């Protein structure tokens, strides 16, 4: 038990360092986790039910896949010293960086793509896309920019990589806010 706690502390520390670097890239913001995002308004039909769409994707289960015997076998084959769910090499694409506000078991959450949300979480900011971007929300100019973000994990470095058809995959997880009539 002590060994497991030690390993988790080491992983959390390593990921915490990554959190700091990523957060600084987004106006010094920190990660909040999917439940904070969902609590704001991303679960209503008026907002496009982003939470419901995410919950039905592999992203929501990305951490869970690391807890399987198959994942541990892959980690061992790759020469990793810890089980997949404790290996920074695996966690970097299967979770948000660890922080006090985030449950990594929630998998690939909103802020993996949208950036750490502490600066743009307020409702008044979220209602104004330009203000959200100014406050640190990641902006994607086009599908090519979105695809580049996706391929930062969905690539040949993954030991389970299969051909990645961006248009097909994006259609499954697209979660736009509906246009007002």
N, C-alpha and C positions, 0 to 999 in steps of 0.2 A: 504494500500500500504506500509506504514512504517513497519507494522508488518511482511508482507511478505519479505521485504528487510532485516529486522532484522533476520528472520528465515533463509533466504538464506545465510546471513553472518555467522551465527552460524554454519550452515551445512558446508559451504565452509571452515571455520576455522577448524572444526573437521576433515574434509576430508583432508585438507592441512597437518594436523599433521600426518595422515595416509600416505600421500604422502611422507613425510620426512622419515618415517620409512622404507617404501617400497623402496624408492630411495636409501637409504643407503645400502640396501641389494644388490643393483646392482651397485656397484662402485661409489656411490654418484651421480648417474645420476638423471635427472629430466624428467618428462613426457612432451611429445611434441604434442601428438594427431595424429589422423589418417590422417589428411590432410598433415601433415609434412611427415609422412611415405609414403603416396601416391605420394607426390611431388618428392620424391627421385627417385623411379623407380618401385615401386611395383604395377604399373597399366599396365605394358606392357606384351604382350604375351610371350616375351622372358624371363621374370621373373615369369611367371606363373599366371599373372593377379590376384594377391592376393587381390587387392582392389575390383575388380569385384566380386570375390567369397565372400568376407566379406559383401559387400553391399546386397547380396541376402540371408544373414543369419539372424536369429533372434538376433544375437549379435548386428547387426547394429541398430536394433529397440528396444533393451533392455531398454533404458531409456524411450522411448515413451510408453512402456507398463505400466510404473509407473504413467503416467499422466491420466490414465483411471479411471472411476468411480469404476470399479471392483477392481483395485489396491488400491484405497482409502478405499473401504469397507474392504478389507483384512487387511490393515494397522490398521484401526479402531478396527477390531475384535482382532487383535494381541495386542491391547492396546498401539499402537504408538500414540504419541501426535501430530504428524504432518502428512500431506498427504504423500503418498508413495514417490513421487518425491522429497520430502524434508527430508526424514527419512534416516539417516546414515545406519540403519539396512537394508534398501532396496538398497540404492545407492551403498553399498559395492560390490554388485554382478551385478549391472546393468550399471555401468559406470567405468571410470577411476577416481582416486581421483582428486578432483578439483585442478586446478592450473591456473596460468595466461595464460598458453599456450594451455589449453585443453577446448574444448566445451563438457561438460558432456552429452549434448543432443545427441552426436554421439554414445552413448551406450558403449558396450563392444568393445573397440578398440584394435588395434595391441599390445599395450604395456601391456595390462592386462596379456597376455601370454608371451610376449617376453621381458618384463621388460622395465623400463624407458629408452628412446632412446637417450638422449642427448649425451652420450659418444660414441655411435656406429653409429650415423646417417650419418656420412661422407661417401661419395661414395667409397673412397679408403679403408675405414674400412669395409664397407658392402660387398665389393667384396671378402673379405677374411674371411671365417667363423671363423677361429681360432682368428683372430684379433677382430672380432665382439664380440665373447664370452669373450675375455680378456677385452674388453672395457665395458662389463656389460650386453650384450644380454644374456637372459636366454637360457641355453642349456638343451635339453631333451635327455637323453641317449637312451630312448626307448619309446615304446607306453605306458608302465606302468607309466612312469614319466609324460607323457602327460595326461593320464587318471587321475592321482592324481591331477594335476592342474585343470582339468575340474571339478572334483568332489569337489573342494574347494567351488564351487557355486552350482553345480548340485547335491544336496544332500537333505537329509530328513529335514534339517533345513528350507528349502524353503517352504513357506505355499502352494505353488502350485506344489510341487514336484510330478513328475510321474517317473515311472521306467526309469532309465538312462542306455541305451545300448550304451556303449562307442564306440564300433566298428561301429555301425550304424551311430551315430552322427558324429564321426570323419570323416567318409567317405563323409559326406555332407559339411564339412568345411575344409578338407585337402587342403593345398595351397602350395605345394612344388614348388621349382624352377625346371623347366624341365632340364633333363640332356642334355649336349651339344652333338650333333651327332658326 
